Amino acid sequence: MITNDGHRLAFHVTQGNGHTIVLDSGGGEDSSQWKDLVPKLHAETGATVITYDRAGLGKSDVVPGAWKVESAVSDLKSGLAQLGVTKNVTLVSHSQAGEIASYFARDNPKMLSGAVLVDANLPPFFTDEEIPRLVAASQPQVDAAKKDPDKPENRQIISTAEGFSPAHKAFHKVTWPDAVPATVIVSEKTPLDGSPADAQRWRDAAATFAQDGPNRTLVTAKGSSHEVPKDRPDLVLKEIEDMAATRH
C-alpha cells in the first residue's frame, strides 16, 4: 500500500531485473484484469511487473467526486517513485488508462522507454463533434449506475461522467512526446460496436495517432471486442514483449 494525497493505493509487484513493465487497467477494472498475463510477462521478459488498483477500485481507497486524470497520473507517478521506479518503464494502458498514459508520457517522457496502448482512449478521438455523442450514448448507463452507486464499477461510471465534456476537450489537445515509442493496438469491434460511425471514428483516431509521430506502430486485434486483454492475450503479450525487447 502506498499513500498519495491522503489516500492509499494498492500496488502489486512481481520483482525482476533492471526494467519495469507497468500494466494499467481499463475503466472500472482493477489490477485483476492482468492476473493471467503477469506471470507470463515476468517469465518471458525477466522484468519487474507492476499492476495497481486505481482509486476506488480493488483494494485502493475511494476518492469522492469527479474522476480527474491529473489525480490518477499523480497516483501512478507517486506509487512508482515510492517503489523506487524512476526510469526504464514500459507502460501498458487499456481503454480509459490511455488518458493517464497520455498525460504521464507528456509530463514524464524520461521515465518511459515505451508504451503499449491497448484499445486506449487517445486524444484524436475526442473531437467537439464526438464528445456530445459519447455523453448522450452513455447517459442510460450513467442513470442505471446511479441506482447502485456504491458498486465500484458504477462509482467509476458516475465519477467519469462528471465533468466529462471539459475534461475531454482538454484531452483532445494533449500531444504524445516523440521521444516515447508507442504501439497502438486497436480492436476490430471497438468499444462503440453498436454504432458503426463511432466505431469507425475510433479506428480512424487510432490510425491518426499512430501516424502523428515517429516510432509509433498500429496493430489491429482481429476479431477482438474492446476487451483485448481478455480476447487476445496472445497479441497483447507479444506486443509488450516486443516493445520491452526493442527498448532494452
N, C-alpha and C positions, 0 to 999 in steps of 0.2 A: 504494500500500500504506500503510495506517495501522496503528499499533500501539496495542493496548489490553490492559492487564492481562497483559503478557508474550507476547501472540501477535499475529500480523499478519493483517490482513483486506484483501481486495481490494475497492476501491470504484471504480466506473466512472462517469465524469461527462461528460455532454453539456452544455456550457456554454450558458446562456441569459440571460434578463433577471431582473428582481427577485424572482421567486418560484421555488420549487423543488418538483418532484414526485419523491417517493421511492417506488420500487417494491420491495416486499419479497416474496420468493418463498415458495411453499408448502414443506411438509416434504420434505426430500430433494432439493429443486430448488435450483440455483444461479441466478446472475443471467441466464444464457442463456434462462431461461423468458420473459424480456421482450424478447428481441432484436428481434423484429419490431415490437413496439409502440413502442419508444423513438424511432426516427426519426419516426414518425407523430405521436407526442405532442409532440415538440420542434417539428415543423413547424406543428402546429395551434395550439399554445399559446405558443410562444416561451420557455417556461420552461426553467430548468436541470433536466435529468432525471438522476437518480442511481439506479443499481442497485448491489447489492453481494452478495458471497458470504458467507453466514454461516459461522461457524467450522466447519471440517471439510468444507466444500463448495467447489467451484470451485477458485480459487487461494488460498483462505484456509487458515491453519494449522489443524491438528486440535487440539482441546482434549479430553483424555481425560475419561472419567467421564460421569455422567448429564447430560442436557441441562437447563440451568437457564434459565428465561425471564429471570431477573434479569441473567444474564450477557449474554444476547442483547440486552436493552434497553441495557445499558451499552455493548456493542459499537456499536450503531447510534448512540446519542447521542454517544459519543466520536468516531466516524468523522465524523459531521456537523459536530461542533464543530471538528475539525481541518481540515475543508474550509471553515470559515467560515460554516456554515449554522446559524443560531440562531433563525430565525423564518420566517413565511410558507411553511410546509411543508404540502403536500398529501400525506398518507401513504396509499399503496395497498398493501393487505395481502391475500395469498391464503392460505387454509387455516390452517396452523399459525402463520403470521405474524400472524393475528388475535390471538393471545395476546400477542405482542410489542407490537402496536398498542394493546391494552387497557391494559397496564401503562405503556407510553410516554405515552399520552394522559393517564392518571390523574396521572402524575408530572410531565409537561411540557406542560400544556394551552396555554401561551402560545406554544409553538413551532409549534403546528399551527393552520392555518387551516381544515382539514377533512380527512376521511378517506373512502376508498372501501374497504369491507371485502368482499372477493370470495370468496364461499362460505367465509367465515372461521370459525375456532373462536371462539365467543362464550360469555361466562360463563353465560347461562341454560341452555345445553345440558348442562353438566356437573353434573348432579344426583347425589345419593347413590345413586339408582336406576340412573342411566345409566352411571356410571363403571365398576362391575364388569362390565357388559355389554360395554363397549368393551375392557376388559382381556382378557376371555375371547375376544372375537371376534378380537382382534389376535394372540393367542398363537401360532397357526400361522405367521403372518408373521414374528413375532419369532424363533421356532425356526428357520425357514428362513434368516433373515438371519444367525444365529449360525454357520451353516456357511461363510459367506464374509464375515467381519466387517470386512475391510479395504476392501470396496467402499463408496464414500461413502454411497450411499443406504441400504445395510444398516447401516452405522455409525450413521446417523441414526435408523433404526428402533430399534436396540438402546438407544441413549442416551436416546431419548424414553421408552422403556418403563420404564427405571429410575426409580423414584420417581413413576410416573405418577399413582397414586391420590392421595397427599397434595398433589402439585403442582396437580392439577385440582380438588381440594376447595377449595384456596386460590383458584384462578382463579374458581371459581363465585361468590365473594364480591366480585370486583373490579367497581367501578362506573365507567362511562364518564362523563367530565365533560360537563355540559350545555353548556359553552362551545364544545365542538368538534362542529361538524356532521358527520353521517355518512350516507353512502349505503351501504345493506346490499344487496348482490347475493347472492341465494340461487339455487343451481342447481335445476333441476327434478328431476334424478335424485339429487342429493346424494352425498357420499362413502360413504353407507351404503345404496346402491341394492339390495343383496342382502337387506335386512331392511326391509320396508315400515313396521313400527312405529318403528324407529330413524330411518328416513328422514323420517317424519312429525314425530318429535320434533325433528329437525334444522331442518325448515322452521318448526315452531312456535317454536323458540328464536330464529330469525332475526326472526320477526314480533314476538315479545315484546321483544327488544332494540330493535327499531325503534320500538315503542310506548312504551318506558320513559323516553324523554326528548325534549326539543324538537329541532327541526331534524334529524330522522332520517327517511330515506326507504327503503322496502323496494321492491326491484326483483327480479322473478323472471326468471332466464335460461332462457327457454323452450327445451326440447329439449336442454339442456346437461347433460353429466356434471359431476362435481366440477371437471374441468379447464376452467373457464370461460374463462381467458385464451386457451386453445387453441381451444375450441369456439365461443366467441362474442367474438372480439377486438373486433368492431364495437361490441358493447354495452359492454364494458369501456372502450374508448376514449371512447365518448360520455359515460359517467358520470364519468370522470376529467375530461374537458374541461368538462362542465357544472359540476362541483364547483369546478374551478380558476377558471372564468369568474365564477361566483357570488361567490367569496371574494376575487377580485382585480379 
